[in-house]
Amino acid sequence: MGSIRKGSVHLFRFAGVDVFLHWSWFLVAIFEINTRSTRYSSVVWNAIEYLALFAIVLLHEYGHALACRQVGGRSDHIVLWPLGGVAYVDPPPRPGATLWSIAAGPLVNVLLLVVLGPIFLWSRSAGLSQAMPNVYAFVQAAFVINVGLLIFNMLPIYPLDGGQILRSLLWFPLGRARSLMAATIIGFLGVLGLIGFAAWNHSGWFAIISAFILLNCWSGLRQAQALSRLAKLPRHLGFTCPTCKAAPPIGNFWQCGACGQPFNTFATRAICPHCSSRFPVTMCLDCRRQHSMDEWAAPAAIAAAKL
């Protein structure tokens, strides 16, 4: 999903998170605003409704981002695009941390439901449909949009929130790799259902969404296979990642940024054996965090080095 950020416009930064808007959003917005329902007396209300949709999406994505940072993860930007929004979250590789980072997004929609529900019920009982039809139609649309987004996101289809929550729950009994494998397989089955719905409903948007989900399921499956292979590798027992506490694998899995040659950075203490370049930090292959070699050294190894 990293390619989504290319061609995006920076909107603002709030709570340490940068918000971007993809250029394609403007093209789709013009089309959607001018072809949306004619229940309003002015196209201006169509635009307001469309902006409300992305305001709800933005709040949802902020839920992901802030929850991820709360558990010690990294999340510093959100990209809005025609299919919704993407919060780039990188929680610690623990099932509980991942579960909270993902579940916080739908919880925002639940909170909005608590706010928008009473407003919608009041607008009906107050007779706004007759007195202020545009306002009533907008309140109704905002309520329906929020409910629709909540239901769709909670479908157990990877990489939707429901699928990622399912993966996080499976992580507890199955482990990191097998839980992702199971979630993506279930996701493939769910995509078949979405494709069938798109065909039955003649929905171009659902077809595009189905294709996007299918690509991410395939990417998730490949990631699960890579994690499974990584878990089987022998490890350097004298080193421990300060973040995820995993020992690094033995092998030439790090590439020198100067000469491009692969090497085992833990066998050479972060010095390339080909060109003698020294690297200040080394990335953990399990959690993708970077630390200096001194931080990597296990306490026992540090004590032995001092003797």
N, C-alpha and C positions, 0 to 999 in steps of 0.2 A: 504493500500500500504506500510505500515511500514515494512512488512516482506521482501520486495524487498532488503532492505539494508543489511539483514543478508547474510553473505558470500561475501560481497563486499570488494574490495581492494581500499584503499585510494590513489588517484592519485595526487592531489595537492589542494591547497587552494588559491583562488583568489577573491579579493573584498569581503572578509569576508564569502565566500561560499566554503565549502569543496565539492570536486567532487570525487565520488566513481564509481568504475566499478565492476559490478556483475561478479562473476566467470563464469557464463554460457555464458557471452558475448564472451569469448575466444573460446569456443567450437563451437558456432554458426558462429563466424568469420572465423574459419578454414574451416568450411563447405561451407559458402557462398563465400569466396574468391576463393575456388577451383572449385566451380560449377557455378560461374557467367558467364556472356556472354563472348564469345571468341572474342569480337571485338577488344581486345588489343593484341599486339604481345607478351606480357609478363604478367605472373601472378602478377608481382609487381604492374602493373597498376590496376589490380583488387583490390589489397590491398589498394592502394591509394584511389580508388573510395569508398571503404567501409569505410575507415577512414574519408573521406570527408562527407559521410552521417552522421556519428556521430559527426563530427565537427559542422555541421549545426544544428543537434539536440541539441548539447550542448549550442550553441548560443541562440537557441530558449528558452531553459530552464533558461538560465541566464537572459533572458528578463523577465520571470516570477518572478524570485528571486529578482532581483534588483527593479522591479516595486513594489513588495510587501513590500520591506523594505522602499521604498520611501514614502509609505502611512502609515508608522508606524507599519507595520506587521513584522512577524518573518519569515526568510527563510535563513537557514544556511547550507543546503546541497542539492546536486543533485546526483542522482544515474542513471548511464547509464546501460541499460540492453538490451537484444536482441530485445525487442519490441520498443525500443526508449530510452526515458529518463523521469525521474520524478523529478520535482523540488518540494521540500516539502515546500509549502507556507502556511502561517497562517496569512492572512490579518485581520485587524480589522473587526468585524461583521457589516459592512456597505455595501450597494449595490455598491456605487461608488468606494470604496476601493477595493472590490472584482472584480469589472468589470475591473479596470485598471490593477490589478495583473494578470488577465487572458488574457486580450487583448494584453498585451505587448509582449507575446510570438509570436503570429502570426504577430504582427507588425515587429518583427525582420526578419521574412521571407519576408515580403514586402520590407524591406530595402535591404535584400540580393537580391531580385528580381531586384531592381533598379541597383544593382552592377553587378550581373551575366548576366542580360539580354543584356546590351550593349557589354559585353565581348563575349558572345555567338554569337551575330550578327556580331561582328567584325571578329571573327574566321571563320565564314562562308564566309564573303565577302573577307577575306584575303587569302582564298584558303588553310587554314590549313588542311582541310580534305585530301588533296593530299600531301602537304609538310610535315606536322607533324600529321599523322593520330591518334597517341596515345593521343597527347595533345588535338586535336579537340574532340575526343570521350570523354575524361575526362571532358572538359568544357561543352559539351552537357549533359553529365550525371549529373554533378553538378547542372546545370540549371533545368533539368527535376526533379531531386530529390527534390530540393527546392520547385518547383511548386506543386509537388505531395504531399509533407508534408503539405504545406499551405492549399491546397484544402481539404485533408483528415481531418486535424485538425479543419477546420471550419465547418464540418458537424454538424448539430444541435443535436448531440447525446451525452448525458451525459455518461462519464465524459470527453469527448473530449472538446477541447477549445470552439468550437462552442456551444456545449451543456451548458457549464458553463457560457459562455457569455449570452446565452439565459436566463439562470437561474438568472443571475445578473440583466438583464433588467426587468424580471418579478418581481424581488424582490421589485422594486419601487412601483408598484401598488398592489401586492399581499401579500407582507411580506416575511419574511425569510423562514418559514416552507412551506407555500403553493407554493412558487416559486420553491423550491427544489422538492416538490412533482410533480409539473407539468413538470419540466425538466426531472425527472427520468421516468415518464410515456411516454413522447415523446421519451426518450432514449430507452425504451423497444421496441417501434415500429421501431426505427432506427436499433436496433440490429437484428430484424427479417429480415430487408432488407440486412444487412451485411451477415447474415447467408445464405440467399438465393443467394447472390453474390458469397460467398465462395463455395457453392455447385455447382453453375452453372459454375464457373471458375475452379473448382477442386483445390482450393488454400488452402493448409494446414495452411499457415501463416494467411490468413484472418479468418480461422476457429478459430485459437488460439486467434487472436485479438478480434474476436466476443465474445469468451468465457470470456476474460478478461473484456471487456466492460460490458457484462451481469452481471458479479459478482459485478462490481462497481455500476451498476444501482441498483441492489438489495441492496447494502450497502447504497447507497444514499436514497433509498426509506425508509429504516429503520431509517436512520438519520432524514429524514423529519418527520416521525411519532413521533420520540423522541422529536424533536423540537416543534411539535404541542402540545404534552402533557406538555412539559415544559412551554410553553406560557400560558397554562390555569391554572397553579398553583398559589395559593395566594402568596404574596410577603412580605418580611420584608421591610417596607417603611422607616425604620430608617437607612438603609444602601444602598450604591450605589457603583457599580463597577467603579473604577477610569478610566478603559479603555473603556467599552461599555456603561456605565451609567445605566445599568440595576440593579434593586433591586433584591436581591437573593430570591429564593423560600423558603417557609416555609416547613420544613420537615427534616427527617433524611437522607439527601442525601450525606453527607460526611462521609468517613470511616476513623477511627483512624488507623494510621500506626503502632501503638504500640500493641493494643489489637485486632484490626480488627473489632471492633463494629461500626455500623453506628450511627451517631448522628447529631444534628442540631448545627453546629459550631457557628451560629450567636445567638443562644439562650444561649450559654455558653461562649461567647467571646473567641472562639478558644481553649477551654479546654475540653478534652474528659471527659464526666461525669462518664465513667466507670473505667478509670485507671488514671485520672487526668493529662494525658500528655498535654502539651501546644504546640501549633503549631505556628511557626513564620509567616506563610503565609497561606492564604485560596484561593482556586481556584474558579473562577467564572464559573458556569455551563453554562452560555450563550456564553462566548468568550474564556474560558479555560485559561485566564490569572490569575496569582497569585499575591496577594497583602496582606500586613499586615492588621490586623483588624483595626488599627488606620486609614489606608488609605481608608478602606471600609466605615467608619462612615460618614454619610451625615453631611454637615455643621450644619444643625439644631440640629442634635443629639449631635454633639461635643459641641455646644453652651449650650445646656441643661445640659450636663454633668459637665460643668464648674460652673454652678449656685449652 
